[in-house]
C-alpha cells in the first residue's frame, strides 16, 4: 500500500490531507474551547505540536517520494552496469532480491501492524511526548479537552505511524544493500568514482536526509519549548545533539559499510596488479630510452604519454575508497540534522547581538 504514488503533486496533496486530519481539528477545537491564550501552556505555546504536524509530516512524504525515486534510479544503474556477475542458478542475481523487497514494501499487513501499534499504545506514546505542550505533565491533570484528545489519540499516533513507516522503508533499502554486497561484484579499482563503480549506491541517502531533518526538527522543537518556557540553556543539549548526529550518520551509512570488505579486496588487488604492470612497463621504458642512450624518435613516440597514463591509473587506484559514499555526503547528512537547530543557536547567541556584530564587522569594526 503506497501513500505516495510517485507524483510530486501527490506529495503536496497528501501533506495537505494529513494536515487537515491532524492539525486543523486541534486548532479548531482549541479555539472553540478557549485554549489559545499565550500565557497558558496550551495550543499556541506547544511548539512541538506545530512542528510535528506542519513540518515533520510533510517532510516524511518528501522523504518517501525522494527515496522511491532515488532507489529506482540506483537499482536501474546497478542492473545496467552489470556489476553483479551472473551465476549458474540465476542469470540476473539482482531480480530475486528486488522481488522480495517489493513484496515487503507493499505488504499491507506490515502497515496494519504499525497502525495497530501506534493506536493500540496511544496512551503510552502520549506519556512519552515530554514535558512541554498540550500533553505535558502540567496539563495532564487537567480535564481531557477535545483538542488534547484529538492530539493524543489521532494526530500523534498518525505522526508516529509515518515515522515508523519511514524507518521501515529505509530498513528495506538497507536489506537490499546487504543482499547486493553478498553478490559476486565486478568492481574495478580504476573506476573514476574512486569506489570501484559503487558510488551510485549512496544516492538514496539524500532521500533519507529529509527524514533525518524531520526528526531533528521535532527534537529541536521540544528543546526549543524548554528553552523558551523553562529557561533551559541550549548548551544543555550539546551532548544529546552530538549523539543525534552520530546516530543519524550511522543509520544513513552503516548499510553501505557492507561493501567495504569487497572494496578493500579490490583496492589491494588493484595496487598489486597495477604495481606489477607499472614495474614491467617502466623497466621496458628505462631500458629502451635511458639505458640504450638512443633518444632518436622519442618526440614522435607514444611511450611518454603511455607512461603518464599508467601513472594516472595507478594514482586512481591509490585514491580508491573502501566505502561507496563520499565525505561530502556525510556533510550533507550533518547539515540536515543541524539545520533545524539553528533557531536554538540564534536564540542562545542573541539575534540582536549577532546582527550587531555582523554589521560592525561589515562597516569596518575592529580596524585600528
N, C-alpha and C positions, 0 to 999 in steps of 0.2 A: 504494500500500500504506500503510494508516494503522495505526500502532501504537496510537494513542489513538482510540477510537471515538466521542468526544464525550460520554462519560458520566463524571461526577465520580468515581463509584466505580471506574470503569475506570482512571483515573489512579492511584488508590491500588493497585489490583491489579497494574498494570504496574510501578509503582515497587517493590513488594514482590518481584515476579518478577525484576527486574533486580538487586535487592539479593541475592536468593537465588543468582543466577547468578554475580555478581561478588564481592561482599564475603564472603558466608558460606563459600565454599570456601577463600578465602585465610585466613580466621580459623581454620577447622578444620585446614588443613594447617600453619599456623604453630604451632598448639597441639601438634599431633602431633610436629612436628619441633623443638619447644622454642625457637621464635623469638619468644617473648613476654616475654622478660626486659627490664625497663625500662631497664637500664643499657646495652643494646646498641642499635645503630642498626637496629631491627627493626620488627616489626608494630605494637607499641604506640606506638612513637615516630614512626611515619610519619603525621603529621597530614594531609598532602595526600592520602594514600590514602583515609582515612576520609571526608574532606570530598568528594572526587570521587565516591565510590561511595554514600555515605549521604545526602549533602545535594545535591550538584550534579545527579546523575542524576534524583532526584525533581523537582527544580526545572525540569529540562528538560521533563519530562512536563507539569508545571503550566503552563509557558510555552506549550507546544504546544496544550494544551486551551484556555487563555485566548485565545491568538492566533486559534485557529479560531473561537471564539465571537464575539470582537470583530470580526474581519474579516467574518464573515457578517452581523452586525448593521450594520456600517458600510456594506457593499455594499447591503443592503436599504434603508437610509436614503437612500443616494446615488441609487438607482434610483427610489425612491418620490418623492423630491423633484424628479425630472426636471431635475436640474441640467445634464445633458448634452443639448444640443439634437439633435433627430433630423436625420439627413442624408438626401439623396436615395437613397443606396445602402443605408442601414440605418435602420430606424425606431427601433431601440434600439442605439446605438453601444456600449453597455456590454457587451452579450451576447458579442460575439466575443472581447473581452479576457478575460472570465471563463472562457470555454470553453478558451482556450489555457492560462490559468493552472491550471485544474483538471487538464488533461492533464499538465502539467509536475509538479504536486503529486503526482499519483497514478502517475507513471512509475516502474515497478518497476526499470527499467534504471538510473535515476539512483541509487536506493538501493543497487542491486547494485554500481554503480561505487564508491560511497562505502565500502561494506563491503570491496571489493577493495583500495581504497587503504589503509584503516586496518589491515587484516590483512596485506596484502602488504608494508607498510612497518612492521610491528610492531617490528622491531629498531631501526630509525631513530627511531621515535616513543619507544621505550623510552629511548634515549640522550638524548632531548631533554627528559626529565622534570625535570631539575635535579639539585642536589647533595644533596638530602635524601631520607630514607626508604628503603624496601626496594630501590629501583632507583638508589641514589646511587652516586657514584664509590667511596665507601668499601666498598660491598658488591659492586661489580661484579666484583672479583677473586675473590670467594667462589664456591664451587660453586653451580650453578644449582639452588636448592632448589625443591621443588614449589610452594610458596606464591609465590615470586618468578616462577616460570614462568607460573603462572595469572594473576598480575597483569600481567605483561609481554605475554602472548600472547592473553589472553582479556578480562580486565577493562578494561585500559587501552584496547585497540582499540575495545571497545564504548562506552566513555565518549567516545572521540574520534569515533566514528560518530554518536552522539547530538548531540555538539557541532556537527559539520559539518552534520548534518541540520537542526538548528535554524537555523543560518545560511542554509541553502538555502531553507527555508520563508520566512524573512524577506526573502530576495532575491526570491522570487516575489511577495510582497506589495509590495515596493518597485517591481518591474516593473509591477504593476497601477497603482500610483500614477503612475508615469511615463506610462503609457498614458492614464490619466484626465486628466492635466494637459494632454495634447495635444488633448483634445476641445474642442468649442465649448461652453464652460460659461456658464450664465446666472447668474453671481454678481451679487449686489446689494449696493451699498455701505451700505445702511441695515439690513442683517440684524443682529439683536441679538447674534449671536455674535462680532461685530466681525471676522469673517473671510470676509465675503461669502457665508456659508452653508456653508463648507467645514470648519469646526472639527471636525465629527464624523469627518473623515478621520484625525485624530490619535489616535483612541481605541485602535487596535491597539497603539500604543506601550506601553500599560500591560501588555499581554501580553509584549512584548519585554523589559520591565524584569525579569521573572523570569529570563530568560536572562542578562541582564547581572549580576543578583545572583548567579546560579550561577557565572558566570565569575569574578566578583570574589571569591567565597568560595574558589575554588580557588587563585587568586593569593595571597589573604591567608593561606591555609594554608601555602603554600610559604614566604612571607615569615616567617610565624609560626614555622615549624620552624627557620629560620635564626636568628631572634631568640632562641628558647629554647635551641637546642643549639649554636649557634656564637657567641653573644654579639654578634650584629649589632644595631646600634641601629635602631629602627623609623624614625627620622628619615632613614635612608639611602634609604628608598623614597618620599620625598615627591615627587620629580620623576617617578618612574615612576607613582605614583598619579595625579598631575595628567595625565599622558599617557593613562592608562587612562580617566579621566573625559572627556577631550576626545574620545577615540576612541568611547566609549560614546554621547556626545551626538551625534556625527556619524552613527554608524550608526543611531541612533534617529530623527533628524530630517532628515537630508540628503535622503531621498526626498521629503519634504513641501516642500522648497525649490523643487521643480519648479513649484509653483503660484504662486510669488512674482511672476513676471512678469505673469501674468494678474491677480492680486490688486492689484498696483501700478497696472495699467492701469484696473481697476475703481475704485480709490480716486481716482485723478487725475480720471477721467471724472466720478465722483460729485461731487467737490468743485466741478468746473466747472458741472455741471448744477444741483446744488442751490444753488450760489452765484448762478447766474443767476435761478433761481426765487426765492431769498430776496431778491435785489435788486428783482425785479419786484413781489413781494408787499409788501415794506417801503416801496417808493415809493408804492404804492397806499394802504397803511395811513397813511403820513405825510400824503399829500395829503388823504385823507378825514377823518382825525381831528385832525391837527395844523394843517396849513395853512388848512383851512377854518374852523377855530375853532369848529366846531359839534360839541359833545360830547353833544348830546341823543340818547338811545338807546344810549349807549356801554355802560351797565350791562347791557343786555339783548342786546348783540351778541356773536356768537361770534368776532369778529375777534381779540380779545385771546388767546383760547385757541388759535386757529389760528396766531397769531404765535408763541406759546410752543411749539406742536407743531412748527412749522417750525424753530425754533431748536434744539429737541431732536434733530430728524432731522439737522440739519447737524452737531451735535456728535457724533452716532453716526458719521457719515461721516469726520469728522476723527480719530476714535479707531480707525478701521478698521486692522487689522494687515495686513501684506503677507506673513504666514506663517500657515498654518492652526493652528499649535499655540500654546499659551499659556506664559508664564513658569512657571506652576505645574507644568506637565508637565515642563519641563526640570529643575525642582527634584526632582520625583519620580524621574527617571532618576538624578540625582546621589545622592539618598538610597539608591536601590537599590544603587549601586556602593559607596557609603561605608559602608553598614550592616555588611557583613562585616569591615570594617577596624576596627570599634570595639574588639574584643579587643586588637588591636595597640596602639591608643591607650591603652587602660586599662593594659596591661602597661607601656607606656613611662612613663605618669604614676605608676603605682603605685596599685593599688586601695585599699590601706590609707590612703595619703596623701589620695586623693580623698575617701574616706568621712570621714576625719578633718576635712578642710577643709569639707565639706558640713555635717557635724554641728556644727562650730564656728560656721559662719555661721547655722545654724538656731537654735542656742542663744544667739545674741546676741554672738558673737565679733566683734571689730572695733569695738565701741561704746566711746566714750570713758569 
